[in-house]
Amino acid sequence: MNPFGLLGRRPANLEQLARALLPNPKPGRFFTEAERRTLMAVAEVVLADSPVKLSPAEVADNVDTLLREGGSRRAWRVRLLYVVVELAPVFMLRERPFSRQSPASRRRLIEAHFQHGRGVWAICAKARHLVYLGCYADARANAAVGFVPVAERERYTRRQTAT
Amino acid sequence: MRTETTDVCVIGSGAGGGLIAYEAAQRGLRTLVVERGPYVRGAQMNHDELSMIPRLYKDGGLQLNTTLDMFILQGSCVGGSTVLANYAMFRARPEVFHEWRRLGADLDLDALDRSYAKVEKLLGTRRDPPENVSPTSALLMKGATAMGLDVRWMEKALGDCTGCGGCNIGCVWDHKRSSLTTYIPWAEQRGARILADTTVEKIVWRKGQVQSLEATSGPAREPLRIVAKKVVVAGGAIGSPGLLLKSGIEKNVGRRTSFNIGAAVVAEFDDPIDAYDGDQMSVVVHGDGYNIEPVHNPPGATSLMTPGWFGDHARLMSRYRHIAFVGTMTGSQPTGRVVHSPFFGHEETRYRVSKEELGTLRRGMKDSARAMFAAGARRVMLPSHRFQTVEDAAEIDAVMDAALATRKQFDRGTSHPQGGCAWSDDPELGAVDRNFAVHGFDNLFVCDASVFPAGIGVNPIDTILAVADLAAPRILA
């Protein structure tokens, strides 16, 4: 958190305020350790049945890189999203924070609230999209799902030979 | 602070901006193109979604409407959205322009036809060669034909396409006839300069005259001042109204925004079809108020479109070789709005899909499901939040009417926002006049999809280019 930044200069908008209030990630990282823990906790259960065998940490690394390099003006909202996912069980259900729950509890929570919920829960449900992208956009997923990269396809080699 | 002085400054390098830059440079005008995104040439691209999405997409692909139920995908790189487009070249139906005329945009349709023909010829528009037709396109052609639907081969501007199926993450071979490979380099060859990684923060104006542009450049966001005799805003249907609003130019700006809204069903086949191998879309089904197009993607983007959680999602991803995505697209009414949000410090898009639009989308998805069953699909999955499978064509109506009844039951997406700086000769109705000048301004113009007074309901690149071709002599006179 950087509350002192607020004292020196009044934030002009919500983004600057959020940036000032959200804790600073380590250099070279998009997420803080706490946000990353939540993301990994989501990945661990959402991808439990996936044919792709990437660890939650590897998925989190991919998502971190994606958001860091994207330079999106909206990316801070993703950090906020994982904070909401972490704390929603505390404030909405008087349960432990998301990442502190067992995988089985997290799955039950997702099934009971994220999947078909409204309001905050519907927002929490969006946490899965980046997890999917972090998993299936990784080149290591190709073989598991049966995707053949362009350079290995017959059409490409045929064309290379022709030219 | 560094100052750049030029005759014409074009803000944005997509379909509209690229063409205007080329036309300006060809006329011997000193031309400066300012692009917020990076300059990524084909040789610097790859097929890795994780590296291309953040480099090429606006906001890293995270742009949503304010109700968070519609993704708005746009490019943010030199070439803009043309770099990511499938380059399906559709002319808008004449009824669209009759509606435009009713709204005060009196277009000479013969001149527009000539412009369509000119850009189509210049970009080498043609049908995909048979070897590039993807399995999804072939199946849709087969199924839609069996259903008696109006299915046709698309005209595309993909040059000497390899058929890799990766159009939405650029073109590593520079085959696609995007602005990145056509108008922008043509403009550069005629002396235009491209300032990539540069954002125009504000238009400084007084008494209907743009005095300068305040910009920031590079990763350090160094301040830059641009002084131009003419300024052409071509930042797309979200970015252009966003910049004008941020600069205090508000009359009719950000209004009448429309979209081609889309959602896709997934068809599963018994045998592997390898839908990823070939151009993403080669055919289109024209329905009553909607179009059906194949939309198959590499695994990362596919995982985002695949419905279900846990085992349902995982099972479909493990059947990647057996599934085909077919999208339905319908043009919305111009009820959307782009606003400059002081809370967020940038533009936001407000749009809520109407019941009528949902109904049209549902009808299209029913037809796409029927076509896939007719092509031999074992089952069809819906894009609903609650995982829903249709096992038999006879169930389509009942299942879809229940599972896709309200806007909260499924998310939608668009790559085709339009309007926001609508052209109308009536200053009470539109933001720009017949010369594409912002009403009340002498040297400030808009030329992109934001000038469309109403949505056109088909992939808009051809029409953006044709309208820009018509606009060029008026803007640069």
Boltz contact constraints between the chains, C-beta under 6 A:
constraints:
  - contact:
      token1: [A, 13]
      token2: [B, 343]
      max_distance: 6.0
  - contact:
      token1: [A, 13]
      token2: [B, 344]
      max_distance: 6.0
  - contact:
      token1: [A, 13]
      token2: [B, 345]
      max_distance: 6.0
  - contact:
      token1: [A, 14]
      token2: [B, 343]
      max_distance: 6.0
  - contact:
      token1: [A, 14]
      token2: [B, 344]
      max_distance: 6.0
  - contact:
      token1: [A, 15]
      token2: [B, 344]
      max_distance: 6.0
  - contact:
      token1: [A, 15]
      token2: [B, 345]
      max_distance: 6.0
  - contact:
      token1: [A, 49]
      token2: [B, 310]
      max_distance: 6.0
  - contact:
      token1: [A, 49]
      token2: [B, 311]
      max_distance: 6.0
  - contact:
      token1: [A, 49]
      token2: [B, 314]
      max_distance: 6.0
  - contact:
      token1: [A, 50]
      token2: [B, 314]
      max_distance: 6.0
  - contact:
      token1: [A, 51]
      token2: [B, 318]
      max_distance: 6.0
  - contact:
      token1: [A, 62]
      token2: [B, 50]
      max_distance: 6.0
  - contact:
      token1: [A, 66]
      token2: [B, 50]
      max_distance: 6.0
  - contact:
      token1: [A, 66]
      token2: [B, 54]
      max_distance: 6.0
  - contact:
      token1: [A, 69]
      token2: [B, 54]
      max_distance: 6.0
  - contact:
      token1: [A, 70]
      token2: [B, 54]
      max_distance: 6.0
  - contact:
      token1: [A, 70]
      token2: [B, 60]
      max_distance: 6.0
  - contact:
      token1: [A, 72]
      token2: [B, 59]
      max_distance: 6.0
  - contact:
      token1: [A, 72]
      token2: [B, 60]
      max_distance: 6.0
  - contact:
      token1: [A, 72]
      token2: [B, 62]
      max_distance: 6.0
  - contact:
      token1: [A, 73]
      token2: [B, 59]
      max_distance: 6.0
  - contact:
      token1: [A, 73]
      token2: [B, 346]
      max_distance: 6.0
  - contact:
      token1: [A, 74]
      token2: [B, 59]
      max_distance: 6.0
  - contact:
      token1: [A, 74]
      token2: [B, 62]
      max_distance: 6.0
  - contact:
      token1: [A, 115]
      token2: [B, 309]
      max_distance: 6.0
  - contact:
      token1: [A, 129]
      token2: [B, 304]
      max_distance: 6.0
  - contact:
      token1: [A, 132]
      token2: [B, 303]
      max_distance: 6.0
  - contact:
      token1: [A, 132]
      token2: [B, 304]
      max_distance: 6.0
  - contact:
      token1: [A, 133]
      token2: [B, 300]
      max_distance: 6.0
  - contact:
      token1: [A, 136]
      token2: [B, 299]
      max_distance: 6.0
  - contact:
      token1: [A, 136]
      token2: [B, 300]
      max_distance: 6.0
  - contact:
      token1: [A, 136]
      token2: [B, 303]
      max_distance: 6.0
  - contact:
      token1: [A, 137]
      token2: [B, 49]
      max_distance: 6.0
  - contact:
      token1: [A, 137]
      token2: [B, 50]
      max_distance: 6.0
  - contact:
      token1: [A, 137]
      token2: [B, 300]
      max_distance: 6.0
  - contact:
      token1: [A, 141]
      token2: [B, 299]
      max_distance: 6.0
  - contact:
      token1: [A, 145]
      token2: [B, 299]
      max_distance: 6.0
  - contact:
      token1: [A, 145]
      token2: [B, 317]
      max_distance: 6.0
  - contact:
      token1: [A, 145]
      token2: [B, 320]
      max_distance: 6.0
  - contact:
      token1: [A, 146]
      token2: [B, 320]
      max_distance: 6.0
  - contact:
      token1: [A, 146]
      token2: [B, 321]
      max_distance: 6.0
  - contact:
      token1: [A, 147]
      token2: [B, 276]
      max_distance: 6.0
  - contact:
      token1: [A, 147]
      token2: [B, 299]
      max_distance: 6.0
  - contact:
      token1: [A, 150]
      token2: [B, 47]
      max_distance: 6.0
  - contact:
      token1: [A, 150]
      token2: [B, 164]
      max_distance: 6.0
  - contact:
      token1: [A, 155]
      token2: [B, 163]
      max_distance: 6.0
